[in-house]
C-alpha cells in the first residue's frame, strides 16, 4: 500500500510517499480501507520532532484518525463490521496510509448522512473540545477565551460552548468574522489584544508556546486555564510563576488529554456529535501524496479548520 512517512524530522520536505506491506488486523482490531484522513496539529508537532522524547523515530507514519470502510477483522471481532463505514482512531500514528489498523474499541460507525471528510473533521476535535470544556468546569454563563481558535479544536469549542461571552484569538479580521458566524462574540488578536472583557472564567489554550504565561493574567478570580495543545511549542519552564504571583486570586492550570476519558464515554459523545453534527469546517481536501504540502500550509498558519487527505477509495 501507499503511505506517507517521516523520513527526517523537521521541515515537511522530510516527508515522503513510500510503499509498505499491507497491514493485517490483530486480535481486537479491524482493518480500514481509508477514504479520508484528518491532518491534525499534533501531526505537525510530531513531524517537527518536538515530541522526540515520546519514542517517535524516522520512518514513522503520522496521523491518528481515518474514515473509511472495514475490510477485515481480527480474532474476536464480530465479522458484521466488514463492509461498514466507520471513523477510527489509529493511535499515535498509522493514519497517513491507504489501509489502517485500529482497535475495535476506537471505532465508531458512521451514519449514512455524514461524509468521510466531515467525519475526520469532527471525530477527534469534537470530543476533545467537549471534554476540555467539561474539564475546565465550564458552565452556561461562564465567560470563555479560546486561544488559537482557527483550528479544528477551537472551531468546535466555539460551537459547543453555546451562548455567552465567547472570545477567540486569531491572526486576522477575516478569520475573526468567520469565527463570529460560528458563535464567537469577541475577536482578539493573537496576543489577546482587542475590545472585550479584561478577564475570563475559562481560558482554553490550544497554542502553548512562549505566550502562554501572559494569558494567566486574563483569568478572573477562580479562573481556570486548560491546555489542550502545544502547536506553538512548549511554554517556558517557569510559566507556573504567573499563577504564584497572583496566588490570592485562586487561579488554576490543568492539561487535558482525551486519553483520560473512558473509551465508552468518549465513543458515546463522538456518536452523538456524528448524529447531530455541528458545522464541519474543512480548509481543503488534498490527495494523500500531497501530505507534505498540507503540513507546509499548517506551518505557514494559513489553515482555517482542517485539511483532509483522501486516497481515492470510496
C-alpha positions in Angstrom: 0.0 0.0 0.0 1.0 3.7 -0.3 1.7 5.6 2.9 3.4 8.8 3.9 6.3 8.6 6.4 8.5 11.0 8.2 12.0 10.2 6.7 13.6 13.1 8.5 12.1 15.2 11.4 11.8 18.9 10.9 10.6 20.6 7.7 7.8 19.0 5.7 10.3 18.2 3.0 11.3 15.3 5.2 8.0 13.5 4.5 7.8 11.0 1.6 5.3 8.7 -0.1 6.5 5.1 0.3 5.4 1.6 -0.4 4.9 -0.6 2.7 3.4 -4.0 3.2 -0.4 -4.2 3.7 -1.1 -4.4 7.5 -3.3 -7.2 9.0 -5.6 -6.7 11.9 -4.7 -8.5 15.1 -6.9 -9.7 17.9 -9.5 -7.0 18.8 -8.6 -4.9 15.7 -10.1 -4.0 12.3 -8.5 -3.1 9.0 -9.9 0.0 7.4 -9.6 1.0 3.8 -9.2 4.7 4.2 -11.2 7.2 2.3 -10.4 10.3 4.3 -7.6 11.1 6.8 -7.6 14.0 9.2 -4.5 16.2 9.3 -4.2 17.5 12.9 -1.9 19.9 14.7 -0.4 17.1 16.7 0.8 15.6 13.4 2.8 18.7 12.7 4.2 18.7 16.2 5.4 15.1 15.7 6.8 15.8 12.3 8.8 18.7 13.6 10.5 16.4 16.2 9.1 18.3 19.1 7.8 15.1 20.7 11.0 13.1 20.1 11.1 12.1 23.8 7.9 10.1 23.2 9.7 7.5 21.2 8.9 8.6 17.6 11.6 7.5 15.1 12.4 8.2 11.5 10.1 6.2 9.2 7.1 6.9 11.4 3.8 7.1 9.6 1.9 10.0 11.2 -1.8 10.6 11.7 -4.3 9.4 14.2 -7.8 9.4 12.6 -9.3 8.0 9.4 -12.7 7.3 7.9 -13.4 4.6 5.5 -14.8 1.0 5.2 -13.8 -2.0 7.3 -12.5 -4.7 5.0 -11.1 -7.3 7.5 -11.4 -8.0 11.2 -9.1 -9.7 13.7 -9.9 -12.5 16.1 -12.8 -12.0 18.5 -14.2 -9.1 16.4 -17.7 -9.5 15.0 -17.5 -10.1 11.3 -20.6 -8.0 10.9 -18.3 -5.0 10.9 -16.9 -5.9 7.5 -18.3 -3.5 4.9 -19.4 -0.9 7.4 -18.4 2.8 7.1 -16.5 3.9 10.2 -14.4 6.5 11.8 -11.3 5.1 13.5 -8.6 6.3 15.9 -5.3 4.7 14.9 -3.3 5.7 18.0 -0.1 7.7 17.8 0.3 7.1 14.0 -0.5 5.0 11.0 -3.3 7.1 9.5 -1.5 8.6 6.5 -2.0 5.4 4.5 -4.3 3.6 2.2 -5.0 0.9 4.8 -5.1 1.5 8.6 -5.4 -0.8 11.6 -7.4 0.3 14.7 -8.7 -1.3 17.8 -12.4 -2.0 17.6 -12.7 -0.1 20.9 -11.6 3.0 18.9 -14.0 2.6 16.1 -17.3 4.5 15.7 -19.9 3.6 13.0 -20.8 6.5 10.7 -24.4 7.5 9.9 -25.2 7.4 6.2 -25.7 11.2 6.1 -22.2 12.0 7.3 -19.4 12.1 4.8 -16.0 10.6 5.5 -14.4 14.1 5.1 -16.7 15.6 7.7 -16.1 12.6 10.0 -12.4 13.2 10.2 -13.0 16.9 10.8 -15.3 16.2 13.7 -14.3 12.8 15.1 -11.3 13.8 17.2 -11.7 17.5 17.6 -15.3 17.3 18.7 -14.8 15.1 21.7 -11.6 17.0 22.7 -13.5 20.3 22.7 -16.4 18.8 24.6 -14.4 17.2 27.3 -11.9 20.0 27.6 -14.7 22.4 28.4 -16.0 19.9 30.9 -12.5 19.6 32.4 -12.5 23.3 32.8 -15.8 23.1 34.7 -17.3 25.4 32.0 -21.0 26.1 32.6 -23.6 28.3 31.0 -22.9 31.9 31.9 -19.2 31.5 32.2 -17.0 33.7 30.0 -14.6 31.8 27.7 -11.5 32.7 25.9 -10.2 30.3 23.2 -6.6 30.8 22.3 -5.9 29.6 18.8 -9.5 29.2 17.7 -9.0 28.9 14.0 -8.0 25.2 14.2 -10.4 22.3 14.3 -10.5 22.0 18.1 -11.0 25.8 18.6 -13.8 25.9 16.0 -15.6 23.0 17.6 -15.2 24.6 21.1 -16.8 27.8 19.8 -19.8 25.9 18.5 -20.1 23.6 21.6 -19.8 26.4 24.1 -23.2 27.8 23.2 -24.3 31.3 24.0 -22.5 33.6 26.3 -19.3 35.7 26.2 -17.0 33.6 23.9 -13.8 35.4 22.9 -11.3 34.0 20.4 -7.7 34.8 19.4 -6.9 34.6 15.8 -4.5 36.1 13.2 -6.7 38.2 11.0 -10.0 40.1 11.0 -11.3 37.9 8.2 -10.8 34.8 10.4 -12.4 36.6 13.2 -15.5 37.3 11.1 -15.7 33.6 10.2 -15.5 32.7 13.9 -18.2 35.2 14.8 -20.5 33.4 12.3 -19.8 30.2 14.2 -20.7 31.7 17.6 -17.8 33.9 18.8 -18.8 37.2 20.4 -15.4 38.8 20.9 -12.4 38.7 18.5 -8.9 39.4 19.7 -5.5 39.3 18.0 -3.0 36.5 18.6 -1.7 38.3 21.7 -5.2 38.7 23.2 -5.5 42.4 22.4 -8.8 43.9 21.3 -12.1 45.2 22.6 -13.6 42.8 25.1 -13.7 41.7 28.7 -10.4 42.0 30.5 -10.7 38.7 32.3 -12.4 35.3 31.7 -13.7 32.5 33.8 -12.1 29.9 31.5 -9.2 30.1 29.0 -8.9 27.1 26.6 -5.4 27.2 25.3 -4.5 25.2 22.1 -1.3 27.1 21.3 1.1 26.8 24.3 4.5 28.3 23.4 6.2 31.4 25.0 3.0 33.4 25.1 1.0 31.2 27.4 2.0 32.9 30.7 0.5 36.2 29.5 -2.9 34.6 29.3 -2.8 33.7 33.0 -3.4 37.4 33.6 -6.6 37.1 31.6 -8.2 34.8 34.2 -10.8 36.1 36.6 -10.9 35.1 40.3 -11.1 31.3 40.4 -10.4 31.2 36.7 -9.3 28.0 35.0 -6.7 27.8 32.2 -6.8 24.4 30.4 -4.1 23.5 27.9 -5.2 21.1 25.2 -2.3 21.5 22.8 1.2 22.8 22.2 1.1 23.6 18.5 3.2 26.7 19.2 5.7 24.6 21.3 6.1 24.1 25.0 5.6 27.1 27.3 8.5 28.4 29.4 9.6 26.1 32.1 8.8 28.8 34.8 5.3 29.6 33.5 3.9 28.5 36.8 5.3 31.6 38.4 2.5 33.6 36.7 0.0 31.7 38.9 2.0 32.1 42.0 2.3 35.8 41.5 -1.5 36.0 41.6 -1.9 33.5 44.4 -4.7 35.3 46.2 -6.9 35.1 43.1 -7.2 31.3 43.2 -6.4 30.8 39.5 -5.6 27.3 38.3 -4.0 25.4 35.5 -4.6 22.0 34.0 -3.7 19.9 31.0 -6.3 17.8 29.2 -5.9 14.7 27.0 -8.7 12.6 25.6 -6.7 9.6 26.8 -8.0 10.2 30.3 -11.7 9.8 29.3 -13.0 6.2 29.4 -13.4 4.7 25.9 -17.1 4.1 26.2 -17.8 7.6 27.3 -15.8 9.3 24.6 -17.3 7.0 22.0 -20.8 7.9 23.1 -20.1 11.6 22.8 -18.5 11.1 19.4 -21.5 9.1 18.2 -23.8 11.9 19.4 -21.7 14.5 17.6 -21.9 12.4 14.4 -25.7 12.0 14.8 -26.3 15.8 15.1 -23.1 17.4 13.8 -22.0 21.0 14.2 -20.6 22.6 11.2 -17.5 20.8 9.9 -15.1 23.4 8.7 -12.8 22.0 6.0 -10.0 24.2 4.8 -9.1 22.0 1.8 -9.1 18.4 0.6 -5.9 17.0 -0.9 -4.7 13.6 -2.1 -2.6 11.5 0.2 0.5 12.2 -1.9 0.3 15.9 -1.0 0.6 15.4 2.8 3.8 17.5 2.8 2.0 20.3 1.2 -0.7 20.2 3.8 1.9 20.4 6.5 3.6 23.4 4.8 0.2 25.2 4.9 -0.2 24.4 8.6 3.3 25.7 9.3 2.5 28.9 7.4 -0.5 29.5 9.6 -2.9 29.7 6.7 -5.3 26.8 7.7 -8.7 27.6 9.0 -10.4 24.4 10.2 -8.9 21.1 9.0 -7.1 19.9 5.9 -8.3 16.4 4.9 -6.3 13.9 2.8 -8.1 11.4 0.6 -7.0 8.1 -1.0 -9.4 7.8 -3.9 -11.2 4.9 -2.3 -15.0 5.2 -1.6 
